[in-house]
Amino acid sequence: MKYKILIMIGVVIFLLGVGGSLFVLFSGSTNTVNIFSDGELIESVDLKASPDREMIVEYEGRTNTVEIKDGKIRVIDADCPDHTCIRMGYLENAAMPIVCLPNRLVITFADDASGVDAVTR
């Protein structure tokens, strides 16, 4: 029983160490985000310089409402069936962009977009 607890503690410590390293590795090193609709860059936004605002991104009659507030960005409303993009919350790091597949919306840090090899339609 003691060995199982020690192994579990070791695994948790390892994951926290790796998770912390991955956060540093993938954290956004820029304040600039790119907003793509159907693979096309529609706007590049410096979150620290941009005033608080909302913008509507439309694709084939469906919309996403994107909020820029207090130097952060998120989707607050969407016409998609699952609302995954809303539940993703604020864009926090380059490893996890905000994506709305039905409405073909992607919001990502600018550094992350430079690593894209291709866009599939």
Buried (B, 14 or more C-beta within 10 A) or exposed (E): EEEEEEEEEEEEEEEEEEEEEEEEEBEBEEBBBBBBBBEEEEBEBEBEEBEEEEBEBEBEEBBBBBBBBEEBBBBEBBBBEEEBBBEBEEBBBBBEBBBBEBBBBBBBBBBBBEEEEEEEE
